[in-house]
Amino acid sequence: MTTSTAKLATVPFPFHSFRNISCPEDAENSRKVFSGHAPVTSVLNLSTDENVRDYLLTAEGKQRRRETQVNKEIRQTLESHPELFSILNGGVVIVARSHEVDDQKKLLRLAGASIINGSQTQGVLQDFYGRFTLEELPSIHIKYELIVTDDEDLIAEVSIARNFQNDVASLSIAGRRGQLDELERSLKKRIPGTALQKSETQLSDDYVGTERLLQVITALIPASLWPKSGEADNPNKVYTYSMKAKCLKEFQQIYNKAKDPKDPEHKQARELYQFYLDIAPEAHQLYEKWKAHQGFSGTGIRSITRDQREIVEVPDGLIFPILPRCRVLRPRPKMGGGSNHPRCSGMKKSFEPQNRSTSGGIESVDHGQEQGVLFRPKPDYLHLSTSLRIGPCGRPVQSVRPTALNNKDSKDFQIPRQRAIVGGL
């Protein structure tokens, strides 16, 4: 289906460069394709009628929507690195029913023009340029692709196709930016041969799952380092079990603050980031240990995978409520060497031998003469908001509904220390 261009509105489109990139198939089907760069002001007032969606922040509704991560990245580039915008941004795709070009004035006149891909970019640009007067407008350029055709069916199909894409996972972005490199080095130093997953396409068992590792580390963060000041006395770690994306996002935020000396939270973030690096190997080993802990033998919990009587895999729903109460050691120099970690100042230079055993098949823990700093204080009772009920022999015997990990006043199971399942390292 084609349309007449006689009554279509014509809009001016100043450009910096304009090049015909049509292929033979385009010529055979009476269409043309052009590309180039243009001042961003050229796209500010273009229609988006033919696009599959408008600017998300001003979509129809009662309230302005929250800024998406994509919109935030575009805005931050404009504010901090406008000279990089033309190469970091994917640009816009424009469709028009006809065009005229004035090479001398570097001006296009487009009939029936509409953006069919790039509405989010246009919306952020409109918000950004709305802060300036006409005299203050910064000079920034944008890539554009122009498709000239009067085939309405093709325009609709192109609009749909250009908006289909596979989102790049946050994990791959963090890996590409090097935010996981030091974490991987920490793992390799203590567990030679390990490799950390840095891309969504690294799916083999050869890699340690990054998001799962960050969930475990977050569950182990002591109250003294917990980043949310309002929860300093009673950290809420419930989300660590099911919200892997949130744990990754928080790690990226901590990384950025730790690497930016000008950030007001730099000192606290640097300390917490160091905890991530220091505890990563132990966190991985602790998780793997609980994942196949033979202490669950004989519990009758159906969600546990078994090979005859041997425990093969314990669900995370049983493991994560236990992790926040596990005793975690942060390695430090041998006798005579102090720790540089701020939280360790004034603590003993050696870790006294700790012998602990439980009956009923729960693995004994003997730290022996290991050097380390105990981050979590040792309470008289360990509170476990967990899926397990601990029997008189210290064995998990029954599945119950999990409760909030951060609620001290809830009727959690108070397990005398000598009966607790201890996640020793």
Summary of the structure (lengths in Angstrom):
residues: 425
radius of gyration: 29.4
end to end distance: 70.3
largest distance: 90.2
contacts: 1183
relative contact order: 0.09
helix: 35%
strand: 18%
